Amino acid sequence: MASVRPQPLQDAYLAEVKRQAVPVVIYLMNGFQLRGVVKGFDPFTIVLEYEKKAPLIYKHAVSTLSPQGPVAGPLVPEETEALR
C-alpha cells in the first residue's frame, strides 16, 4: 500500500496565490522587494511576473512572501492537519 504524502505547506500556499492571482511582495534576503503575481513554482524556484518580466527567483534567496490581498481557501491540506 502506497503512503500518501501530504502536500508541503509552502506548495499549498503558493498554489493558492497563483490560482487566485493574488499580488504578492517577495522580500529577498538582501532586503530587495519584488512585487508581482506568482506564475509558477517548483521545489527550488518561483516565477514572479511583474513589469512585463518573469524572473526565476531561487527560494533560498527569499526571506518572506506577503500577499497583498486575501487568500481564500484551505492553505493546509486535511492530511497535514491530521498529523498535528
N, CA, C and O atoms as CSV, one atom per row, in Angstrom:
chain,resi,resn,atom,element,x,y,z
A,1,MET,N,N,0.836,-1.171,0.000
A,1,MET,CA,C,0.000,0.000,0.000
A,1,MET,C,C,0.889,1.245,0.000
A,1,MET,O,O,1.780,1.381,0.838
A,2,ALA,N,N,0.641,2.132,-0.928
A,2,ALA,CA,C,1.436,3.354,-1.034
A,2,ALA,C,C,0.976,4.362,0.012
A,2,ALA,O,O,-0.220,4.558,0.227
A,3,SER,N,N,1.948,4.992,0.652
A,3,SER,CA,C,1.572,6.004,1.642
A,3,SER,C,C,1.329,7.335,0.934
A,3,SER,O,O,1.991,7.664,-0.051
A,4,VAL,N,N,0.381,8.080,1.451
A,4,VAL,CA,C,0.055,9.382,0.882
A,4,VAL,C,C,0.879,10.433,1.605
A,4,VAL,O,O,0.791,10.577,2.825
A,5,ARG,N,N,1.679,11.163,0.846
A,5,ARG,CA,C,2.494,12.212,1.445
A,5,ARG,C,C,1.724,13.518,1.385
A,5,ARG,O,O,1.226,13.892,0.323
A,6,PRO,N,N,1.620,14.213,2.501
A,6,PRO,CA,C,0.899,15.488,2.485
A,6,PRO,C,C,1.640,16.523,1.641
A,6,PRO,O,O,2.867,16.504,1.545
A,7,GLN,N,N,0.881,17.416,1.039
A,7,GLN,CA,C,1.460,18.496,0.260
A,7,GLN,C,C,2.122,19.479,1.220
A,7,GLN,O,O,1.498,19.904,2.192
A,8,PRO,N,N,3.378,19.848,0.963
A,8,PRO,CA,C,4.033,20.816,1.844
A,8,PRO,C,C,3.244,22.125,1.906
A,8,PRO,O,O,2.636,22.540,0.919
A,9,LEU,N,N,3.259,22.762,3.059
A,9,LEU,CA,C,2.519,23.999,3.262
A,9,LEU,C,C,2.918,25.071,2.250
A,9,LEU,O,O,2.056,25.777,1.727
A,10,GLN,N,N,4.224,25.200,1.969
A,10,GLN,CA,C,4.638,26.233,1.019
A,10,GLN,C,C,4.058,25.975,-0.361
A,10,GLN,O,O,3.718,26.923,-1.069
A,11,ASP,N,N,3.936,24.707,-0.764
A,11,ASP,CA,C,3.344,24.390,-2.066
A,11,ASP,C,C,1.861,24.733,-2.093
A,11,ASP,O,O,1.370,25.280,-3.080
A,12,ALA,N,N,1.142,24.416,-1.017
A,12,ALA,CA,C,-0.286,24.736,-0.942
A,12,ALA,C,C,-0.485,26.249,-0.977
A,12,ALA,O,O,-1.388,26.743,-1.652
A,13,TYR,N,N,0.349,26.976,-0.258
A,13,TYR,CA,C,0.247,28.436,-0.198
A,13,TYR,C,C,0.538,29.058,-1.558
A,13,TYR,O,O,-0.223,29.896,-2.040
A,14,LEU,N,N,1.641,28.644,-2.171
A,14,LEU,CA,C,1.993,29.181,-3.487
A,14,LEU,C,C,0.951,28.817,-4.538
A,14,LEU,O,O,0.646,29.624,-5.416
A,15,ALA,N,N,0.402,27.607,-4.454
A,15,ALA,CA,C,-0.628,27.189,-5.406
A,15,ALA,C,C,-1.866,28.072,-5.295
A,15,ALA,O,O,-2.471,28.420,-6.308
A,16,GLU,N,N,-2.247,28.436,-4.073
A,16,GLU,CA,C,-3.432,29.281,-3.886
A,16,GLU,C,C,-3.197,30.705,-4.382
A,16,GLU,O,O,-4.059,31.261,-5.063
A,17,VAL,N,N,-2.055,31.309,-4.059
A,17,VAL,CA,C,-1.823,32.678,-4.540
A,17,VAL,C,C,-1.681,32.695,-6.057
A,17,VAL,O,O,-2.048,33.674,-6.707
A,18,LYS,N,N,-1.146,31.611,-6.622
A,18,LYS,CA,C,-1.053,31.512,-8.085
A,18,LYS,C,C,-2.442,31.355,-8.696
A,18,LYS,O,O,-2.789,32.072,-9.635
A,19,ARG,N,N,-3.237,30.426,-8.174
A,19,ARG,CA,C,-4.571,30.148,-8.710
A,19,ARG,C,C,-5.465,31.377,-8.639
A,19,ARG,O,O,-6.225,31.652,-9.567
A,20,GLN,N,N,-5.376,32.112,-7.541
A,20,GLN,CA,C,-6.220,33.290,-7.339
A,20,GLN,C,C,-5.604,34.569,-7.912
A,20,GLN,O,O,-6.233,35.626,-7.886
A,21,ALA,N,N,-4.387,34.474,-8.424
A,21,ALA,CA,C,-3.662,35.628,-8.983
A,21,ALA,C,C,-3.595,36.786,-7.983
A,21,ALA,O,O,-3.771,37.948,-8.348
A,22,VAL,N,N,-3.340,36.447,-6.720
A,22,VAL,CA,C,-3.210,37.463,-5.666
A,22,VAL,C,C,-1.837,38.128,-5.803
A,22,VAL,O,O,-0.821,37.433,-5.813
A,23,PRO,N,N,-1.787,39.455,-5.909
A,23,PRO,CA,C,-0.484,40.124,-5.944
A,23,PRO,C,C,0.282,39.863,-4.640
A,23,PRO,O,O,-0.306,39.835,-3.558
A,24,VAL,N,N,1.583,39.675,-4.760
A,24,VAL,CA,C,2.422,39.398,-3.594
A,24,VAL,C,C,3.634,40.317,-3.596
A,24,VAL,O,O,4.018,40.877,-4.623
A,25,VAL,N,N,4.222,40.452,-2.415
A,25,VAL,CA,C,5.531,41.080,-2.283
A,25,VAL,C,C,6.468,39.985,-1.804
A,25,VAL,O,O,6.209,39.337,-0.789
A,26,ILE,N,N,7.553,39.779,-2.533
A,26,ILE,CA,C,8.580,38.823,-2.121
A,26,ILE,C,C,9.762,39.633,-1.604
A,26,ILE,O,O,10.351,40.436,-2.329
A,27,TYR,N,N,10.094,39.407,-0.344
A,27,TYR,CA,C,11.245,40.060,0.273
A,27,TYR,C,C,12.426,39.104,0.160
A,27,TYR,O,O,12.353,37.959,0.605
A,28,LEU,N,N,13.504,39.576,-0.433
A,28,LEU,CA,C,14.697,38.752,-0.581
A,28,LEU,C,C,15.606,38.912,0.635
A,28,LEU,O,O,15.466,39.862,1.406
A,29,MET,N,N,16.522,37.987,0.794
A,29,MET,CA,C,17.439,38.004,1.936
A,29,MET,C,C,18.287,39.278,1.976
A,29,MET,O,O,18.697,39.717,3.050
A,30,ASN,N,N,18.549,39.872,0.806
A,30,ASN,CA,C,19.361,41.091,0.764
A,30,ASN,C,C,18.529,42.352,0.996
A,30,ASN,O,O,19.055,43.462,0.902
A,31,GLY,N,N,17.219,42.193,1.302
A,31,GLY,CA,C,16.354,43.327,1.584
A,31,GLY,C,C,15.586,43.841,0.384
A,31,GLY,O,O,14.669,44.647,0.540
A,32,PHE,N,N,15.938,43.395,-0.804
A,32,PHE,CA,C,15.252,43.832,-2.017
A,32,PHE,C,C,13.829,43.290,-2.030
A,32,PHE,O,O,13.577,42.185,-1.549
A,33,GLN,N,N,12.898,44.069,-2.581
A,33,GLN,CA,C,11.494,43.653,-2.664
A,33,GLN,C,C,11.078,43.506,-4.121
A,33,GLN,O,O,11.423,44.335,-4.963
A,34,LEU,N,N,10.337,42.448,-4.407
A,34,LEU,CA,C,9.761,42.234,-5.732
A,34,LEU,C,C,8.255,42.144,-5.566
A,34,LEU,O,O,7.768,41.404,-4.712
A,35,ARG,N,N,7.510,42.896,-6.378
A,35,ARG,CA,C,6.047,42.888,-6.310
A,35,ARG,C,C,5.511,42.360,-7.627
A,35,ARG,O,O,5.915,42.812,-8.698
A,36,GLY,N,N,4.598,41.400,-7.542
A,36,GLY,CA,C,4.022,40.848,-8.754
A,36,GLY,C,C,3.062,39.718,-8.449
A,36,GLY,O,O,2.511,39.623,-7.352
A,37,VAL,N,N,2.870,38.857,-9.450
A,37,VAL,CA,C,1.951,37.726,-9.345
A,37,VAL,C,C,2.734,36.443,-9.609
A,37,VAL,O,O,3.497,36.364,-10.571
A,38,VAL,N,N,2.546,35.448,-8.759
A,38,VAL,CA,C,3.221,34.159,-8.926
A,38,VAL,C,C,2.669,33.465,-10.165
A,38,VAL,O,O,1.463,33.245,-10.274
A,39,LYS,N,N,3.555,33.121,-11.099
A,39,LYS,CA,C,3.149,32.438,-12.328
A,39,LYS,C,C,3.510,30.959,-12.312
A,39,LYS,O,O,2.954,30.174,-13.080
A,40,GLY,N,N,4.437,30.577,-11.442
A,40,GLY,CA,C,4.827,29.179,-11.346
A,40,GLY,C,C,5.830,28.990,-10.223
A,40,GLY,O,O,6.407,29.948,-9.710
A,41,PHE,N,N,6.027,27.719,-9.850
A,41,PHE,CA,C,6.998,27.403,-8.802
A,41,PHE,C,C,7.330,25.925,-8.869
A,41,PHE,O,O,6.581,25.127,-9.431
A,42,ASP,N,N,8.457,25.579,-8.291
A,42,ASP,CA,C,8.861,24.183,-8.135
A,42,ASP,C,C,9.566,24.088,-6.781
A,42,ASP,O,O,9.549,25.061,-6.028
A,43,PRO,N,N,10.176,22.968,-6.447
A,43,PRO,CA,C,10.797,22.867,-5.115
A,43,PRO,C,C,11.910,23.885,-4.840
A,43,PRO,O,O,12.239,24.137,-3.681
A,44,PHE,N,N,12.492,24.472,-5.890
A,44,PHE,CA,C,13.640,25.354,-5.682
A,44,PHE,C,C,13.446,26.787,-6.155
A,44,PHE,O,O,14.216,27.665,-5.766
A,45,THR,N,N,12.434,27.048,-6.988
A,45,THR,CA,C,12.293,28.367,-7.596
A,45,THR,C,C,10.848,28.858,-7.624
A,45,THR,O,O,9.902,28.086,-7.464
A,46,ILE,N,N,10.708,30.173,-7.835
A,46,ILE,CA,C,9.406,30.823,-8.023
A,46,ILE,C,C,9.536,31.729,-9.244
A,46,ILE,O,O,10.528,32.444,-9.386
A,47,VAL,N,N,8.535,31.700,-10.127
A,47,VAL,CA,C,8.476,32.640,-11.246
A,47,VAL,C,C,7.455,33.704,-10.869
A,47,VAL,O,O,6.290,33.400,-10.615
A,48,LEU,N,N,7.905,34.950,-10.837
A,48,LEU,CA,C,7.060,36.077,-10.445
A,48,LEU,C,C,6.951,37.028,-11.628
A,48,LEU,O,O,7.960,37.520,-12.133
A,49,GLU,N,N,5.726,37.285,-12.069
A,49,GLU,CA,C,5.532,38.219,-13.181
A,49,GLU,C,C,5.318,39.626,-12.638
A,49,GLU,O,O,4.427,39.857,-11.821
A,50,TYR,N,N,6.145,40.564,-13.099
A,50,TYR,CA,C,5.991,41.970,-12.733
A,50,TYR,C,C,6.638,42.826,-13.806
A,50,TYR,O,O,7.657,42.450,-14.386
A,51,GLU,N,N,6.037,43.981,-14.066
A,51,GLU,CA,C,6.562,44.932,-15.052
A,51,GLU,C,C,6.917,44.248,-16.375
A,51,GLU,O,O,7.968,44.520,-16.955
A,52,LYS,N,N,6.045,43.367,-16.845
A,52,LYS,CA,C,6.226,42.635,-18.112
A,52,LYS,C,C,7.485,41.767,-18.119
A,52,LYS,O,O,8.023,41.457,-19.182
A,53,LYS,N,N,7.948,41.379,-16.937
A,53,LYS,CA,C,9.097,40.484,-16.789
A,53,LYS,C,C,8.645,39.275,-15.996
A,53,LYS,O,O,7.625,39.324,-15.308
A,54,ALA,N,N,9.390,38.202,-16.086
A,54,ALA,CA,C,9.077,36.999,-15.312
A,54,ALA,C,C,10.375,36.325,-14.874
A,54,ALA,O,O,10.742,35.280,-15.411
A,55,PRO,N,N,11.072,36.919,-13.897
A,55,PRO,CA,C,12.338,36.333,-13.460
A,55,PRO,C,C,12.140,35.037,-12.666
A,55,PRO,O,O,11.099,34.817,-12.047
A,56,LEU,N,N,13.150,34.209,-12.705
A,56,LEU,CA,C,13.198,32.980,-11.925
A,56,LEU,C,C,13.909,33.321,-10.614
A,56,LEU,O,O,15.082,33.692,-10.617
A,57,ILE,N,N,13.199,33.195,-9.504
A,57,ILE,CA,C,13.737,33.557,-8.192
A,57,ILE,C,C,14.036,32.275,-7.424
A,57,ILE,O,O,13.159,31.425,-7.272
A,58,TYR,N,N,15.243,32.133,-6.950
A,58,TYR,CA,C,15.597,30.950,-6.173
A,58,TYR,C,C,15.054,31.093,-4.757
A,58,TYR,O,O,15.234,32.129,-4.117
A,59,LYS,N,N,14.391,30.049,-4.274
A,59,LYS,CA,C,13.750,30.110,-2.958
A,59,LYS,C,C,14.747,30.357,-1.832
A,59,LYS,O,O,14.390,30.961,-0.821
A,60,HIS,N,N,15.989,29.901,-1.984
A,60,HIS,CA,C,16.957,30.120,-0.909
A,60,HIS,C,C,17.268,31.604,-0.729
A,60,HIS,O,O,17.820,31.996,0.298
A,61,ALA,N,N,16.919,32.438,-1.719
A,61,ALA,CA,C,17.137,33.882,-1.627
A,61,ALA,C,C,15.935,34.612,-1.038
A,61,ALA,O,O,16.007,35.814,-0.784
A,62,VAL,N,N,14.820,33.892,-0.817
A,62,VAL,CA,C,13.585,34.513,-0.332
A,62,VAL,C,C,13.545,34.501,1.192
A,62,VAL,O,O,13.792,33.479,1.832
A,63,SER,N,N,13.227,35.660,1.752
A,63,SER,CA,C,13.023,35.768,3.190
A,63,SER,C,C,11.551,35.575,3.524
A,63,SER,O,O,11.201,34.763,4.381
A,64,THR,N,N,10.684,36.333,2.835
A,64,THR,CA,C,9.253,36.349,3.149
A,64,THR,C,C,8.446,36.552,1.881
A,64,THR,O,O,8.875,37.257,0.968
A,65,LEU,N,N,7.274,35.929,1.827
A,65,LEU,CA,C,6.310,36.165,0.759
A,65,LEU,C,C,5.043,36.677,1.421
A,65,LEU,O,O,4.449,35.997,2.258
A,66,SER,N,N,4.633,37.881,1.041
A,66,SER,CA,C,3.489,38.520,1.684
A,66,SER,C,C,2.406,38.823,0.652
A,66,SER,O,O,2.640,39.615,-0.261
A,67,PRO,N,N,1.218,38.207,0.777
A,67,PRO,CA,C,0.138,38.508,-0.168
A,67,PRO,C,C,-0.400,39.914,0.068
A,67,PRO,O,O,-0.429,40.393,1.202
A,68,GLN,N,N,-0.822,40.569,-1.004
A,68,GLN,CA,C,-1.341,41.929,-0.908
A,68,GLN,C,C,-2.864,41.959,-0.940
A,68,GLN,O,O,-3.472,42.994,-1.213
A,69,GLY,N,N,-3.463,40.821,-0.660
A,69,GLY,CA,C,-4.909,40.703,-0.599
A,69,GLY,C,C,-5.252,39.409,0.102
A,69,GLY,O,O,-4.361,38.635,0.453
A,70,PRO,N,N,-6.538,39.164,0.309
A,70,PRO,CA,C,-6.933,37.924,0.987
A,70,PRO,C,C,-6.652,36.697,0.126
A,70,PRO,O,O,-6.794,36.730,-1.096
A,71,VAL,N,N,-6.255,35.628,0.781
A,71,VAL,CA,C,-6.038,34.343,0.116
A,71,VAL,C,C,-7.112,33.409,0.637
A,71,VAL,O,O,-7.058,32.972,1.787
A,72,ALA,N,N,-8.088,33.102,-0.206
A,72,ALA,CA,C,-9.210,32.254,0.200
A,72,ALA,C,C,-8.855,30.787,0.018
A,72,ALA,O,O,-7.936,30.443,-0.725
A,73,GLY,N,N,-9.593,29.937,0.703
A,73,GLY,CA,C,-9.402,28.501,0.530
A,73,GLY,C,C,-8.507,27.912,1.587
A,73,GLY,O,O,-7.813,28.628,2.309
A,74,PRO,N,N,-8.528,26.587,1.672
A,74,PRO,CA,C,-7.700,25.896,2.668
A,74,PRO,C,C,-6.232,25.947,2.267
A,74,PRO,O,O,-5.865,25.519,1.173
A,75,LEU,N,N,-5.408,26.462,3.142
A,75,LEU,CA,C,-3.980,26.512,2.856
A,75,LEU,C,C,-3.251,25.310,3.418
A,75,LEU,O,O,-2.153,24.975,2.976
A,76,VAL,N,N,-3.866,24.663,4.394
A,76,VAL,CA,C,-3.262,23.472,4.975
A,76,VAL,C,C,-4.142,22.288,4.620
A,76,VAL,O,O,-5.280,22.201,5.082
A,77,PRO,N,N,-3.624,21.365,3.797
A,77,PRO,CA,C,-4.426,20.201,3.435
A,77,PRO,C,C,-4.852,19.411,4.665
A,77,PRO,O,O,-4.155,19.408,5.679
A,78,GLU,N,N,-5.997,18.742,4.573
A,78,GLU,CA,C,-6.536,17.979,5.703
A,78,GLU,C,C,-5.552,16.934,6.210
A,78,GLU,O,O,-5.468,16.695,7.414
A,79,GLU,N,N,-4.805,16.307,5.299
A,79,GLU,CA,C,-3.844,15.283,5.716
A,79,GLU,C,C,-2.790,15.890,6.635
A,79,GLU,O,O,-2.374,15.256,7.605
A,80,THR,N,N,-2.356,17.118,6.337
A,80,THR,CA,C,-1.355,17.777,7.163
A,80,THR,C,C,-1.940,18.110,8.528
A,80,THR,O,O,-1.272,17.929,9.546
A,81,GLU,N,N,-3.177,18.592,8.565
A,81,GLU,CA,C,-3.839,18.910,9.831
A,81,GLU,C,C,-3.953,17.665,10.704
A,81,GLU,O,O,-3.786,17.745,11.921
A,82,ALA,N,N,-4.235,16.516,10.093
A,82,ALA,CA,C,-4.409,15.279,10.846
A,82,ALA,C,C,-3.107,14.851,11.524
A,82,ALA,O,O,-3.135,14.143,12.530
A,83,LEU,N,N,-1.971,15.276,10.977
A,83,LEU,CA,C,-0.676,14.889,11.537
A,83,LEU,C,C,-0.272,15.747,12.729
A,83,LEU,O,O,0.676,15.403,13.434
A,84,ARG,N,N,-0.957,16.836,12.965
A,84,ARG,CA,C,-0.582,17.739,14.065
A,84,ARG,C,C,-1.052,17.230,15.387
A,84,ARG,O,O,-0.820,17.869,16.413
